[in-house]
Amino acid sequence: MTETATRTQVGSTGVEIAPLTLGGNVFGWTADRAASFDVLDAFVAGGGDSIDTADGYSHWVPGHTGGESETILGEWFAARGNRDDLFLATKVSTHPSFAGLAADNVHAAAEASLQRLQTDYIDLYYAHFDDEETPLEQTVEAFSKLVDEGKVRAIGVSNYTAERIEEWFRIARAGGFHLPVALQPHYNLVERDFETNGLRAVAEREGLAVFPYFSLAKGFLAGKYRASNDVSAAGASPRAGQAAEYLTERGLGVLGALDQIAANHDVPVASVALAWLRLQSTIAAPIASARSLEQLPALLGSLRVDLTAEELELLARASA
């Protein structure tokens, strides 16, 4: 164990944050309001200062309409009076009432998010999923206008191909629009396409701060699921079935390497998995969520794990 990891810069914004972002997808879903408040309080007390959510969280839950996570976060900001102390990211395109990235929709969705979040600005606003039915020029201009209006401080893209990100930059430069500063891809020890599909290369070229989602592979890299009966056990999370896809020879090999390194550092397996991700090229902060206080120490613990070159190589071989 070492001192807390060095703070990281969010692209060209000049903003520095702790290199771990708390995922808000569980707020209002698997974590109710009280549990969400507890997790948020403990995250900040433990040195965290960045939170990621989306306007669509958690519309997939029966009876939900979208915006549940943002609403809880807004109530927490109001109760704690700490909005200016946190770096807040949210996204647009998946809320059932604000689907897609047409200009009018982007502006309406941003206004709705601001109201739910009880704030007058969003630090980082992502295009959540590419909308190929809307001309990209329209989306680029709409996001840039939000920055001009002071409602958004920086722009990010999520779930875009490298080619579409390059097109966004080309359009933005040609039109004199604000450039993206962040990228949110699917990336972890058992999902490494980010390294070879052009996304890391474009992040390096454009100086994008990368915030990977599913950093713990839907719980698999926390070591919770090691056999099929773990996935089907009572009390397993709603994502347990998705984590089962990693119960392969390769996946179990990665867990074996994580077990060995976690024992060396006397930390949970999840701390090592997140520390590995934090140390990869272009990564600003892995995103990880906690639906209870019990899950949070393993996440925060990653900030105090410093992996050796030999440990990084062991994990690279196991996950290759």
C-alpha positions as CSV (number, residue, x, y, z in Angstrom):
1,M,0.0,0.0,0.0
2,T,1.1,3.5,-0.7
3,E,-0.2,7.0,-0.3
4,T,-3.3,8.0,-2.3
5,A,-2.8,8.0,-6.1
6,T,-1.8,11.3,-7.8
7,R,-4.7,13.4,-9.0
8,T,-5.5,13.3,-12.6
9,Q,-6.4,16.0,-15.1
10,V,-9.6,16.0,-17.1
11,G,-8.3,16.6,-20.6
12,S,-7.5,20.2,-21.4
13,T,-10.0,21.6,-18.8
14,G,-7.4,22.3,-16.1
15,V,-9.6,20.5,-13.6
16,E,-8.0,17.8,-11.4
17,I,-9.9,15.0,-9.7
18,A,-9.1,11.9,-7.8
19,P,-8.5,9.0,-10.3
20,L,-11.7,7.1,-9.4
21,T,-15.2,8.1,-10.4
22,L,-18.3,6.9,-8.6
23,G,-20.9,5.4,-11.0
24,G,-24.4,6.6,-10.4
25,N,-26.2,4.0,-12.4
26,V,-27.3,2.2,-9.2
27,F,-28.9,5.2,-7.5
28,G,-32.6,4.8,-7.5
29,W,-32.2,1.2,-8.9
30,T,-30.4,-1.2,-6.6
31,A,-29.6,1.5,-4.1
32,D,-32.6,3.4,-2.7
33,R,-32.4,7.0,-1.6
34,A,-31.0,6.4,1.8
35,A,-28.4,3.9,0.6
36,S,-27.4,6.2,-2.2
37,F,-26.9,9.1,0.3
38,D,-24.8,6.8,2.5
39,V,-22.6,5.7,-0.4
40,L,-22.2,9.3,-1.7
41,D,-21.2,10.6,1.8
42,A,-18.7,7.8,2.3
43,F,-17.2,8.3,-1.2
44,V,-16.5,12.0,-0.5
45,A,-15.2,11.2,3.0
46,G,-12.8,8.7,1.4
47,G,-11.3,11.2,-1.0
48,G,-13.6,10.8,-4.0
49,D,-14.8,13.9,-5.9
50,S,-16.2,12.9,-9.2
51,I,-19.6,11.3,-10.0
52,D,-20.9,9.9,-13.3
53,T,-24.6,9.4,-14.1
54,A,-26.9,9.7,-17.1
55,D,-30.4,11.0,-17.8
56,G,-31.6,7.5,-18.8
57,Y,-30.7,5.8,-15.5
58,S,-32.8,3.8,-14.6
59,H,-35.5,3.7,-17.2
60,W,-35.1,-0.1,-17.7
61,V,-36.5,-0.8,-14.3
62,P,-40.3,-1.6,-14.3
63,G,-42.2,1.4,-13.2
64,H,-39.2,3.8,-13.8
65,T,-39.3,6.6,-16.4
66,G,-35.6,7.6,-16.4
67,G,-33.9,10.4,-14.4
68,E,-34.1,8.5,-11.1
69,S,-30.3,8.7,-10.5
70,E,-30.1,12.4,-11.4
71,T,-33.0,13.1,-9.0
72,I,-31.3,11.4,-6.1
73,L,-28.1,13.2,-6.8
74,G,-29.9,16.5,-7.0
75,E,-31.5,15.9,-3.6
76,W,-28.1,14.9,-2.2
77,F,-26.4,18.0,-3.5
78,A,-29.2,20.2,-2.1
79,A,-29.0,18.4,1.3
80,R,-25.2,18.6,1.6
81,G,-24.6,22.0,-0.1
82,N,-21.5,20.6,-1.8
83,R,-22.3,20.8,-5.5
84,D,-19.3,23.0,-6.3
85,D,-17.0,20.6,-4.6
86,L,-17.8,17.7,-7.0
87,F,-17.0,17.0,-10.6
88,L,-20.3,15.9,-12.1
89,A,-20.8,14.1,-15.4
90,T,-24.1,13.1,-17.0
91,K,-25.2,12.0,-20.4
92,V,-27.9,12.5,-23.0
93,S,-29.7,10.2,-25.6
94,T,-31.2,7.3,-23.6
95,H,-34.0,9.0,-21.6
96,P,-37.3,7.8,-23.1
97,S,-38.5,11.4,-23.3
98,F,-35.3,12.7,-24.8
99,A,-34.0,10.0,-27.1
100,G,-31.3,10.7,-29.7
101,L,-29.0,13.7,-30.3
102,A,-31.0,16.1,-32.4
103,A,-30.2,19.7,-31.4
104,D,-33.6,20.5,-29.9
105,N,-33.5,17.3,-28.0
106,V,-30.0,17.8,-26.6
107,H,-31.0,21.2,-25.3
108,A,-34.3,20.0,-23.8
109,A,-32.6,17.0,-22.2
110,A,-29.8,19.2,-20.7
111,E,-32.4,21.5,-19.2
112,A,-34.3,18.5,-17.7
113,S,-31.0,17.1,-16.3
114,L,-30.2,20.5,-14.7
115,Q,-33.5,20.6,-13.0
116,R,-33.3,17.1,-11.6
117,L,-29.7,17.6,-10.5
118,Q,-30.7,20.9,-8.9
119,T,-27.7,22.7,-10.4
120,D,-27.1,25.3,-13.0
121,Y,-24.1,23.6,-14.7
122,I,-22.9,20.2,-15.7
123,D,-19.1,19.7,-15.5
124,L,-18.9,17.1,-18.2
125,Y,-21.8,16.3,-20.6
126,Y,-21.6,13.2,-22.8
127,A,-23.2,12.1,-26.0
128,H,-24.2,8.8,-24.5
129,F,-24.7,6.8,-27.7
130,D,-24.1,7.8,-31.3
131,D,-27.2,8.8,-33.2
132,E,-26.5,8.1,-36.8
133,E,-29.9,9.3,-37.9
134,T,-29.0,12.9,-36.8
135,P,-26.4,14.7,-38.8
136,L,-23.3,14.9,-36.6
137,E,-22.8,18.5,-37.5
138,Q,-26.1,19.3,-35.7
139,T,-25.1,17.4,-32.6
140,V,-21.6,18.9,-32.4
141,E,-23.0,22.4,-32.7
142,A,-25.7,21.7,-30.1
143,F,-23.1,20.5,-27.5
144,S,-20.9,23.5,-28.2
145,K,-23.8,25.9,-27.7
146,L,-24.4,24.4,-24.3
147,V,-20.8,25.3,-23.4
148,D,-21.3,28.8,-24.7
149,E,-24.4,29.2,-22.6
150,G,-22.5,28.1,-19.4
151,K,-24.8,25.1,-18.9
152,V,-22.1,22.6,-19.7
153,R,-18.4,23.1,-18.9
154,A,-16.9,20.4,-21.0
155,I,-18.0,17.8,-23.7
156,G,-17.5,14.1,-23.8
157,V,-18.4,11.2,-26.1
158,S,-19.4,7.7,-25.0
159,N,-19.9,4.5,-27.1
160,Y,-18.7,6.1,-30.3
161,T,-16.3,4.4,-32.8
162,A,-12.9,5.9,-33.3
163,E,-13.9,7.0,-36.8
164,R,-17.0,8.9,-35.6
165,I,-14.9,10.6,-32.8
166,E,-12.4,11.7,-35.5
167,E,-15.4,13.0,-37.5
168,W,-16.6,15.0,-34.5
169,F,-13.3,16.6,-34.1
170,R,-13.1,17.4,-37.8
171,I,-16.5,19.1,-37.7
172,A,-15.8,20.9,-34.5
173,R,-12.5,22.4,-35.8
174,A,-14.0,23.4,-39.1
175,G,-16.9,25.1,-37.4
176,G,-15.0,26.7,-34.6
177,F,-16.9,24.7,-32.0
178,H,-15.8,23.5,-28.6
179,L,-13.8,20.2,-28.7
180,P,-14.6,17.1,-26.6
181,V,-12.2,16.5,-23.7
182,A,-13.3,13.1,-22.5
183,L,-14.2,9.6,-23.8
184,Q,-16.2,6.9,-22.0
185,P,-15.6,3.4,-23.4
186,H,-16.2,-0.2,-22.3
187,Y,-12.8,-1.2,-20.9
188,N,-11.4,-3.5,-18.2
189,L,-9.1,-6.4,-17.7
190,V,-11.3,-8.8,-19.6
191,E,-12.6,-6.3,-22.2
192,R,-9.5,-4.9,-23.9
193,D,-10.8,-4.0,-27.4
194,F,-10.3,-0.3,-26.4
195,E,-6.5,-0.9,-26.9
196,T,-6.8,-2.1,-30.5
197,N,-10.0,-0.7,-32.0
198,G,-8.6,2.8,-32.6
199,L,-10.2,4.3,-29.5
200,R,-7.0,4.5,-27.4
201,A,-5.1,5.9,-30.4
202,V,-7.6,8.7,-31.0
203,A,-7.6,9.4,-27.2
204,E,-3.8,9.8,-27.3
205,R,-3.9,12.0,-30.4
206,E,-6.6,14.3,-29.1
207,G,-5.6,14.3,-25.4
208,L,-8.9,12.9,-24.3
209,A,-9.3,11.9,-20.7
210,V,-10.7,8.4,-20.7
211,F,-13.3,7.2,-18.1
212,P,-13.9,3.5,-18.6
213,Y,-17.3,2.0,-17.6
214,F,-17.9,-1.5,-16.4
215,S,-14.5,-1.2,-14.9
216,L,-15.2,-4.3,-12.8
217,A,-16.8,-6.3,-15.6
218,K,-20.3,-6.2,-14.1
219,G,-18.9,-7.5,-10.8
220,F,-16.8,-10.3,-12.2
221,L,-13.5,-8.5,-11.4
222,A,-14.6,-8.0,-7.8
223,G,-14.2,-11.8,-7.5
224,K,-17.8,-12.3,-6.6
225,Y,-18.6,-14.9,-9.3
226,R,-16.2,-17.8,-9.7
227,A,-18.7,-20.6,-10.5
228,S,-22.2,-20.9,-12.1
229,N,-23.8,-21.3,-8.6
230,D,-22.4,-18.0,-7.5
231,V,-24.3,-16.3,-10.4
232,S,-27.6,-18.0,-9.5
233,A,-27.2,-17.6,-5.7
234,A,-29.9,-15.7,-3.8
235,G,-28.9,-12.1,-3.3
236,A,-26.8,-11.9,-6.5
237,S,-27.0,-8.6,-8.2
238,P,-29.2,-7.9,-11.2
239,R,-26.0,-8.0,-13.3
240,A,-24.9,-11.4,-12.1
241,G,-26.2,-13.1,-15.2
242,Q,-24.2,-10.8,-17.4
243,A,-21.0,-11.4,-15.3
244,A,-21.4,-15.1,-16.1
245,E,-20.1,-14.6,-19.6
246,Y,-16.6,-14.2,-18.1
247,L,-16.6,-17.6,-16.4
248,T,-14.1,-18.9,-18.9
249,E,-10.6,-20.3,-18.7
250,R,-9.2,-16.9,-19.5
251,G,-11.5,-15.1,-17.0
252,L,-10.6,-17.5,-14.2
253,G,-7.0,-17.0,-15.1
254,V,-7.4,-13.3,-14.6
255,L,-9.0,-13.8,-11.2
256,G,-6.1,-16.1,-10.2
257,A,-3.6,-13.3,-11.0
258,L,-5.7,-10.8,-9.2
259,D,-5.9,-13.1,-6.2
260,Q,-2.2,-13.4,-6.0
261,I,-1.6,-9.6,-6.3
262,A,-4.4,-8.8,-3.9
263,A,-2.8,-11.1,-1.3
264,N,0.6,-9.3,-1.8
265,H,-1.0,-6.0,-1.0
266,D,-3.6,-7.2,1.5
267,V,-6.4,-5.6,-0.4
268,P,-9.6,-6.8,-2.1
269,V,-9.5,-8.2,-5.6
270,A,-11.5,-5.2,-6.9
271,S,-8.9,-2.8,-5.6
272,V,-6.3,-4.4,-7.8
273,A,-8.5,-4.5,-10.9
274,L,-9.2,-0.8,-10.6
275,A,-5.6,0.0,-9.9
276,W,-4.6,-1.8,-13.1
277,L,-7.1,0.2,-15.1
278,R,-6.0,3.5,-13.6
279,L,-2.4,2.8,-14.7
280,Q,-3.2,2.2,-18.3
281,S,-2.4,4.8,-21.0
282,T,-5.0,7.7,-21.4
283,I,-7.0,6.6,-18.4
284,A,-8.2,9.5,-16.2
285,A,-10.4,7.6,-13.8
286,P,-12.2,4.2,-13.9
287,I,-15.9,4.4,-13.1
288,A,-17.2,2.0,-10.5
289,S,-20.4,1.8,-8.6
290,A,-21.4,0.7,-5.1
291,R,-24.9,-0.2,-4.1
292,S,-24.0,-0.4,-0.4
293,L,-21.5,0.9,2.0
294,E,-19.9,-2.6,2.2
295,Q,-18.9,-2.4,-1.5
296,L,-17.2,1.0,-1.2
297,P,-13.9,0.4,0.6
298,A,-12.7,-1.9,-2.2
299,L,-13.2,0.9,-4.7
300,L,-11.6,3.6,-2.6
301,G,-8.8,1.1,-1.7
302,S,-7.7,1.1,-5.4
303,L,-6.4,4.7,-4.9
304,R,-3.8,3.4,-2.5
305,V,-2.6,0.4,-4.5
306,D,0.6,0.9,-6.5
307,L,1.3,-2.1,-8.8
308,T,4.8,-3.1,-9.6
309,A,6.0,-3.7,-13.2
310,E,6.0,-7.4,-12.5
311,E,2.4,-7.3,-11.3
312,L,1.3,-5.4,-14.3
313,E,3.0,-7.9,-16.5
314,L,1.3,-10.8,-14.7
315,L,-2.1,-9.2,-15.3
316,A,-1.3,-8.4,-18.9
317,R,-0.3,-12.1,-19.6
318,A,-3.4,-13.4,-17.8
319,S,-5.8,-11.2,-19.7
320,A,-4.1,-11.2,-23.1
